[in-house]
């Protein structure tokens, strides 16, 4: 079940902030959904791979898609990714 406690959105903060947030969420909830879109996707993949290699975290699933939204009166599309991580 998805709630605010087990979802982390990747953005512009340093990688260490996300590593810590993801590890805390996994310890607390057993899993976490790591989401991002657009140009931040490679960073989220790098962090997920780091957690898999160095911390023994499992990558349960990866979901990719396209987010459609309106910006300045025009319909825009952006790639998005959701990575489910667990103990």
Buried (B, 14 or more C-beta within 10 A) or exposed (E): EEEEEBBBEBEEEEEEEBBEBBBEBBEEBEBBBBBBBEEBBEBBBEBBEBBEEEEEBEBEEEEEEEEEEEEEEEEEEBEBBBBBBEE
